[in-house]
Amino acid sequence: MRPVLLLGIVLGLPCMTIQNDYDDSSSHGNEHSNDGLDIYQNNAGFAFQLYKHITAQPESQSKNIFFSPMSLSLALAALSLGAREQTHQQLFNGLGFNETEIAPEEVNEAFHGILMNLNKKKEVEVSVGSALFVKDTFKPHPEFLENLKRFYHAEGFTVDFNKTAEATELINNYVKEKTHGKITNLVKNLNTDAMMYLISYIYFKGKWELPFNPLNTKENNFYVDENTTVSVKMMHQRNSFLVYHDEEIAADILQLLYRDSVSMMLVLPENELKALEEILQGHHVEKWHKWIEKTECEVFLPKFSISTSYSLEDVLKNMGIIDIFSEKANFAGISEYPRIPKTSTIIHHATLDIDELGTTGSAVTTIAIKPLSFFSPHTLNFNRPFLLVIYSHETKSILFLGRILNPADS
């Protein structure tokens, strides 16, 4: 039986604590870090391509969607360190990069810069990194291990995968610690043929600039579709919010700020969400960020928690990342093992909690003139399906992306 490489992506997002003071000058992120900025702009399209392929899966079409493009791109980029020839090209292209324009070394340095930027934040809690669990009889190239640690902040562990209970406990406890208890059971059936298990994780905990008063939270209706209505706890606040009406895509945008140049953007379409999903691209997020303005507005937003899990082999194959799952996989950069391992499983787990105090969770086109007209809505009522994006302004990177079709469906 051929040895395999396992790849897991995990993230956790907790409940927030109150933070009232906020320096508005930081909200628009005018002073960007240059670390990886241009490269991650190219990779922004990866987030929405992945979103579209996940939503196209039959099992996802009527479900809430929530995942971390940052976590997945981090894991795949780390894996590309050991990939060669066509295997590397597919990973590189799938992430949105072009080897004729950007060298792999630049991408690695860019991810290193993004990780440094995120992990040094003090006023939101962010933890991003990687871990490599290696079978005790498997000997990876020292250069691969060194680069994994240097660029992707990976910790390394030697494990006897034949002792499945002990190995499973070790990996799951590591994930539980890194996601602050949000994800506790990543590995259920460990493959004893595995040579290594590469994990990427991200944990985020932020504080609303303008927390909602729990006394204003009331039971109200959320209209899932024409035939389905559910009762949810709806938060309510009237204040000066950052909003934008995008006439091009017929949607209202609400930006809720955290400190340290991170925000959540909520996208409420005027019409069917499906029509909006078909036209959204990475550059729209930067456009909204550029033209958002403070406006007196009444906001209704559901309080909810969701947990998602995806097996991403079919999704990534549809995005052109094929060889890593086949006998054609070329991971000669990982090891001189007689039969180069292939990837057998890519798992992505995510959780999201939104309440009155904040959020826990665990490319762009430059526009020279202001597009279309700005519209100041009197009320933004998120009582029907909407999208959400958690966005790091300094690196212009999408940390989390999702849609809420039914906030009562956890």
Secondary structure as a PSIPRED ss2 file (coil, helix, strand):
# PSIPRED VFORMAT (PSIPRED V4.0)

   1 M C   1.000  0.000  0.000
   2 R C   1.000  0.000  0.000
   3 P C   1.000  0.000  0.000
   4 V E   0.000  0.000  1.000
   5 L E   0.000  0.000  1.000
   6 L E   0.000  0.000  1.000
   7 L E   0.000  0.000  1.000
   8 G E   0.000  0.000  1.000
   9 I E   0.000  0.000  1.000
  10 V E   0.000  0.000  1.000
  11 L E   0.000  0.000  1.000
  12 G E   0.000  0.000  1.000
  13 L C   1.000  0.000  0.000
  14 P C   1.000  0.000  0.000
  15 C C   1.000  0.000  0.000
  16 M C   1.000  0.000  0.000
  17 T C   1.000  0.000  0.000
  18 I C   1.000  0.000  0.000
  19 Q C   1.000  0.000  0.000
  20 N C   1.000  0.000  0.000
  21 D C   1.000  0.000  0.000
  22 Y C   1.000  0.000  0.000
  23 D C   1.000  0.000  0.000
  24 D H   0.000  1.000  0.000
  25 S H   0.000  1.000  0.000
  26 S H   0.000  1.000  0.000
  27 S C   1.000  0.000  0.000
  28 H C   1.000  0.000  0.000
  29 G C   1.000  0.000  0.000
  30 N C   1.000  0.000  0.000
  31 E C   1.000  0.000  0.000
  32 H C   1.000  0.000  0.000
  33 S C   1.000  0.000  0.000
  34 N C   1.000  0.000  0.000
  35 D C   1.000  0.000  0.000
  36 G C   1.000  0.000  0.000
  37 L H   0.000  1.000  0.000
  38 D H   0.000  1.000  0.000
  39 I H   0.000  1.000  0.000
  40 Y H   0.000  1.000  0.000
  41 Q H   0.000  1.000  0.000
  42 N H   0.000  1.000  0.000
  43 N H   0.000  1.000  0.000
  44 A H   0.000  1.000  0.000
  45 G H   0.000  1.000  0.000
  46 F H   0.000  1.000  0.000
  47 A H   0.000  1.000  0.000
  48 F H   0.000  1.000  0.000
  49 Q H   0.000  1.000  0.000
  50 L H   0.000  1.000  0.000
  51 Y H   0.000  1.000  0.000
  52 K H   0.000  1.000  0.000
  53 H H   0.000  1.000  0.000
  54 I H   0.000  1.000  0.000
  55 T H   0.000  1.000  0.000
  56 A H   0.000  1.000  0.000
  57 Q C   1.000  0.000  0.000
  58 P H   0.000  1.000  0.000
  59 E H   0.000  1.000  0.000
  60 S H   0.000  1.000  0.000
  61 Q C   1.000  0.000  0.000
  62 S C   1.000  0.000  0.000
  63 K C   1.000  0.000  0.000
  64 N C   1.000  0.000  0.000
  65 I E   0.000  0.000  1.000
  66 F E   0.000  0.000  1.000
  67 F E   0.000  0.000  1.000
  68 S C   1.000  0.000  0.000
  69 P H   0.000  1.000  0.000
  70 M H   0.000  1.000  0.000
  71 S H   0.000  1.000  0.000
  72 L H   0.000  1.000  0.000
  73 S H   0.000  1.000  0.000
  74 L H   0.000  1.000  0.000
  75 A H   0.000  1.000  0.000
  76 L H   0.000  1.000  0.000
  77 A H   0.000  1.000  0.000
  78 A H   0.000  1.000  0.000
  79 L H   0.000  1.000  0.000
  80 S H   0.000  1.000  0.000
  81 L C   1.000  0.000  0.000
  82 G C   1.000  0.000  0.000
  83 A C   1.000  0.000  0.000
  84 R C   1.000  0.000  0.000
  85 E H   0.000  1.000  0.000
  86 Q H   0.000  1.000  0.000
  87 T H   0.000  1.000  0.000
  88 H H   0.000  1.000  0.000
  89 Q H   0.000  1.000  0.000
  90 Q H   0.000  1.000  0.000
  91 L H   0.000  1.000  0.000
  92 F H   0.000  1.000  0.000
  93 N H   0.000  1.000  0.000
  94 G H   0.000  1.000  0.000
  95 L C   1.000  0.000  0.000
  96 G C   1.000  0.000  0.000
  97 F C   1.000  0.000  0.000
  98 N C   1.000  0.000  0.000
  99 E C   1.000  0.000  0.000
 100 T C   1.000  0.000  0.000
 101 E C   1.000  0.000  0.000
 102 I C   1.000  0.000  0.000
 103 A C   1.000  0.000  0.000
 104 P H   0.000  1.000  0.000
 105 E H   0.000  1.000  0.000
 106 E H   0.000  1.000  0.000
 107 V H   0.000  1.000  0.000
 108 N H   0.000  1.000  0.000
 109 E H   0.000  1.000  0.000
 110 A H   0.000  1.000  0.000
 111 F H   0.000  1.000  0.000
 112 H H   0.000  1.000  0.000
 113 G H   0.000  1.000  0.000
 114 I H   0.000  1.000  0.000
 115 L H   0.000  1.000  0.000
 116 M H   0.000  1.000  0.000
 117 N H   0.000  1.000  0.000
 118 L H   0.000  1.000  0.000
 119 N H   0.000  1.000  0.000
 120 K C   1.000  0.000  0.000
 121 K C   1.000  0.000  0.000
 122 K C   1.000  0.000  0.000
 123 E C   1.000  0.000  0.000
 124 V C   1.000  0.000  0.000
 125 E E   0.000  0.000  1.000
 126 V E   0.000  0.000  1.000
 127 S E   0.000  0.000  1.000
 128 V E   0.000  0.000  1.000
 129 G E   0.000  0.000  1.000
 130 S E   0.000  0.000  1.000
 131 A E   0.000  0.000  1.000
 132 L E   0.000  0.000  1.000
 133 F E   0.000  0.000  1.000
 134 V E   0.000  0.000  1.000
 135 K E   0.000  0.000  1.000
 136 D C   1.000  0.000  0.000
 137 T C   1.000  0.000  0.000
 138 F C   1.000  0.000  0.000
 139 K C   1.000  0.000  0.000
 140 P C   1.000  0.000  0.000
 141 H C   1.000  0.000  0.000
 142 P H   0.000  1.000  0.000
 143 E H   0.000  1.000  0.000
 144 F H   0.000  1.000  0.000
 145 L H   0.000  1.000  0.000
 146 E H   0.000  1.000  0.000
 147 N H   0.000  1.000  0.000
 148 L H   0.000  1.000  0.000
 149 K H   0.000  1.000  0.000
 150 R H   0.000  1.000  0.000
 151 F H   0.000  1.000  0.000
 152 Y H   0.000  1.000  0.000
 153 H C   1.000  0.000  0.000
 154 A E   0.000  0.000  1.000
 155 E E   0.000  0.000  1.000
 156 G E   0.000  0.000  1.000
 157 F E   0.000  0.000  1.000
 158 T E   0.000  0.000  1.000
 159 V E   0.000  0.000  1.000
 160 D C   1.000  0.000  0.000
 161 F C   1.000  0.000  0.000
 162 N C   1.000  0.000  0.000
 163 K C   1.000  0.000  0.000
 164 T H   0.000  1.000  0.000
 165 A H   0.000  1.000  0.000
 166 E H   0.000  1.000  0.000
 167 A H   0.000  1.000  0.000
 168 T H   0.000  1.000  0.000
 169 E H   0.000  1.000  0.000
 170 L H   0.000  1.000  0.000
 171 I H   0.000  1.000  0.000
 172 N H   0.000  1.000  0.000
 173 N H   0.000  1.000  0.000
 174 Y H   0.000  1.000  0.000
 175 V H   0.000  1.000  0.000
 176 K H   0.000  1.000  0.000
 177 E H   0.000  1.000  0.000
 178 K H   0.000  1.000  0.000
 179 T C   1.000  0.000  0.000
 180 H C   1.000  0.000  0.000
 181 G C   1.000  0.000  0.000
 182 K C   1.000  0.000  0.000
 183 I C   1.000  0.000  0.000
 184 T C   1.000  0.000  0.000
 185 N C   1.000  0.000  0.000
 186 L C   1.000  0.000  0.000
 187 V C   1.000  0.000  0.000
 188 K C   1.000  0.000  0.000
 189 N C   1.000  0.000  0.000
 190 L C   1.000  0.000  0.000
 191 N C   1.000  0.000  0.000
 192 T C   1.000  0.000  0.000
 193 D C   1.000  0.000  0.000
 194 A E   0.000  0.000  1.000
 195 M E   0.000  0.000  1.000
 196 M E   0.000  0.000  1.000
 197 Y E   0.000  0.000  1.000
 198 L E   0.000  0.000  1.000
 199 I E   0.000  0.000  1.000
 200 S E   0.000  0.000  1.000
 201 Y E   0.000  0.000  1.000
 202 I E   0.000  0.000  1.000
 203 Y E   0.000  0.000  1.000
 204 F E   0.000  0.000  1.000
 205 K E   0.000  0.000  1.000
 206 G E   0.000  0.000  1.000
 207 K E   0.000  0.000  1.000
 208 W C   1.000  0.000  0.000
 209 E C   1.000  0.000  0.000
 210 L C   1.000  0.000  0.000
 211 P C   1.000  0.000  0.000
 212 F C   1.000  0.000  0.000
 213 N C   1.000  0.000  0.000
 214 P H   0.000  1.000  0.000
 215 L H   0.000  1.000  0.000
 216 N H   0.000  1.000  0.000
 217 T C   1.000  0.000  0.000
 218 K E   0.000  0.000  1.000
 219 E E   0.000  0.000  1.000
 220 N E   0.000  0.000  1.000
 221 N E   0.000  0.000  1.000
 222 F E   0.000  0.000  1.000
 223 Y E   0.000  0.000  1.000
 224 V E   0.000  0.000  1.000
 225 D E   0.000  0.000  1.000
 226 E C   1.000  0.000  0.000
 227 N C   1.000  0.000  0.000
 228 T E   0.000  0.000  1.000
 229 T E   0.000  0.000  1.000
 230 V E   0.000  0.000  1.000
 231 S E   0.000  0.000  1.000
 232 V E   0.000  0.000  1.000
 233 K E   0.000  0.000  1.000
 234 M E   0.000  0.000  1.000
 235 M E   0.000  0.000  1.000
 236 H E   0.000  0.000  1.000
 237 Q E   0.000  0.000  1.000
 238 R E   0.000  0.000  1.000
 239 N E   0.000  0.000  1.000
 240 S E   0.000  0.000  1.000
 241 F E   0.000  0.000  1.000
 242 L E   0.000  0.000  1.000
 243 V E   0.000  0.000  1.000
 244 Y E   0.000  0.000  1.000
 245 H E   0.000  0.000  1.000
 246 D E   0.000  0.000  1.000
 247 E C   1.000  0.000  0.000
 248 E C   1.000  0.000  0.000
 249 I C   1.000  0.000  0.000
 250 A C   1.000  0.000  0.000
 251 A E   0.000  0.000  1.000
 252 D E   0.000  0.000  1.000
 253 I E   0.000  0.000  1.000
 254 L E   0.000  0.000  1.000
 255 Q E   0.000  0.000  1.000
 256 L E   0.000  0.000  1.000
 257 L E   0.000  0.000  1.000
 258 Y C   1.000  0.000  0.000
 259 R C   1.000  0.000  0.000
 260 D C   1.000  0.000  0.000
 261 S C   1.000  0.000  0.000
 262 V E   0.000  0.000  1.000
 263 S E   0.000  0.000  1.000
 264 M E   0.000  0.000  1.000
 265 M E   0.000  0.000  1.000
 266 L E   0.000  0.000  1.000
 267 V E   0.000  0.000  1.000
 268 L E   0.000  0.000  1.000
 269 P E   0.000  0.000  1.000
 270 E C   1.000  0.000  0.000
 271 N C   1.000  0.000  0.000
 272 E C   1.000  0.000  0.000
 273 L H   0.000  1.000  0.000
 274 K H   0.000  1.000  0.000
 275 A H   0.000  1.000  0.000
 276 L H   0.000  1.000  0.000
 277 E H   0.000  1.000  0.000
 278 E H   0.000  1.000  0.000
 279 I H   0.000  1.000  0.000
 280 L C   1.000  0.000  0.000
 281 Q C   1.000  0.000  0.000
 282 G H   0.000  1.000  0.000
 283 H H   0.000  1.000  0.000
 284 H H   0.000  1.000  0.000
 285 V H   0.000  1.000  0.000
 286 E H   0.000  1.000  0.000
 287 K H   0.000  1.000  0.000
 288 W H   0.000  1.000  0.000
 289 H H   0.000  1.000  0.000
 290 K H   0.000  1.000  0.000
 291 W H   0.000  1.000  0.000
 292 I C   1.000  0.000  0.000
 293 E E   0.000  0.000  1.000
 294 K E   0.000  0.000  1.000
 295 T E   0.000  0.000  1.000
 296 E E   0.000  0.000  1.000
 297 C E   0.000  0.000  1.000
 298 E E   0.000  0.000  1.000
 299 V E   0.000  0.000  1.000
 300 F E   0.000  0.000  1.000
 301 L E   0.000  0.000  1.000
 302 P E   0.000  0.000  1.000
 303 K E   0.000  0.000  1.000
 304 F E   0.000  0.000  1.000
 305 S E   0.000  0.000  1.000
 306 I E   0.000  0.000  1.000
 307 S E   0.000  0.000  1.000
 308 T E   0.000  0.000  1.000
 309 S E   0.000  0.000  1.000
 310 Y E   0.000  0.000  1.000
 311 S E   0.000  0.000  1.000
 312 L C   1.000  0.000  0.000
 313 E H   0.000  1.000  0.000
 314 D H   0.000  1.000  0.000
 315 V H   0.000  1.000  0.000
 316 L H   0.000  1.000  0.000
 317 K H   0.000  1.000  0.000
 318 N H   0.000  1.000  0.000
 319 M C   1.000  0.000  0.000
 320 G C   1.000  0.000  0.000
 321 I C   1.000  0.000  0.000
 322 I C   1.000  0.000  0.000
 323 D H   0.000  1.000  0.000
 324 I H   0.000  1.000  0.000
 325 F H   0.000  1.000  0.000
 326 S C   1.000  0.000  0.000
 327 E C   1.000  0.000  0.000
 328 K C   1.000  0.000  0.000
 329 A C   1.000  0.000  0.000
 330 N C   1.000  0.000  0.000
 331 F C   1.000  0.000  0.000
 332 A C   1.000  0.000  0.000
 333 G C   1.000  0.000  0.000
 334 I C   1.000  0.000  0.000
 335 S C   1.000  0.000  0.000
 336 E C   1.000  0.000  0.000
 337 Y C   1.000  0.000  0.000
 338 P C   1.000  0.000  0.000
 339 R C   1.000  0.000  0.000
 340 I C   1.000  0.000  0.000
 341 P C   1.000  0.000  0.000
 342 K E   0.000  0.000  1.000
 343 T E   0.000  0.000  1.000
 344 S E   0.000  0.000  1.000
 345 T E   0.000  0.000  1.000
 346 I E   0.000  0.000  1.000
 347 I E   0.000  0.000  1.000
 348 H E   0.000  0.000  1.000
 349 H E   0.000  0.000  1.000
 350 A E   0.000  0.000  1.000
 351 T E   0.000  0.000  1.000
 352 L E   0.000  0.000  1.000
 353 D E   0.000  0.000  1.000
 354 I E   0.000  0.000  1.000
 355 D C   1.000  0.000  0.000
 356 E C   1.000  0.000  0.000
 357 L C   1.000  0.000  0.000
 358 G E   0.000  0.000  1.000
 359 T E   0.000  0.000  1.000
 360 T E   0.000  0.000  1.000
 361 G E   0.000  0.000  1.000
 362 S C   1.000  0.000  0.000
 363 A C   1.000  0.000  0.000
 364 V C   1.000  0.000  0.000
 365 T C   1.000  0.000  0.000
 366 T C   1.000  0.000  0.000
 367 I C   1.000  0.000  0.000
 368 A C   1.000  0.000  0.000
 369 I C   1.000  0.000  0.000
 370 K C   1.000  0.000  0.000
 371 P C   1.000  0.000  0.000
 372 L C   1.000  0.000  0.000
 373 S C   1.000  0.000  0.000
 374 F C   1.000  0.000  0.000
 375 F C   1.000  0.000  0.000
 376 S C   1.000  0.000  0.000
 377 P C   1.000  0.000  0.000
 378 H C   1.000  0.000  0.000
 379 T E   0.000  0.000  1.000
 380 L E   0.000  0.000  1.000
 381 N E   0.000  0.000  1.000
 382 F C   1.000  0.000  0.000
 383 N C   1.000  0.000  0.000
 384 R C   1.000  0.000  0.000
 385 P C   1.000  0.000  0.000
 386 F E   0.000  0.000  1.000
 387 L E   0.000  0.000  1.000
 388 L E   0.000  0.000  1.000
 389 V E   0.000  0.000  1.000
 390 I E   0.000  0.000  1.000
 391 Y E   0.000  0.000  1.000
 392 S E   0.000  0.000  1.000
 393 H C   1.000  0.000  0.000
 394 E C   1.000  0.000  0.000
 395 T C   1.000  0.000  0.000
 396 K C   1.000  0.000  0.000
 397 S E   0.000  0.000  1.000
 398 I E   0.000  0.000  1.000
 399 L E   0.000  0.000  1.000
 400 F E   0.000  0.000  1.000
 401 L E   0.000  0.000  1.000
 402 G E   0.000  0.000  1.000
 403 R E   0.000  0.000  1.000
 404 I E   0.000  0.000  1.000
 405 L C   1.000  0.000  0.000
 406 N C   1.000  0.000  0.000
 407 P C   1.000  0.000  0.000
 408 A C   1.000  0.000  0.000
 409 D C   1.000  0.000  0.000
 410 S C   1.000  0.000  0.000
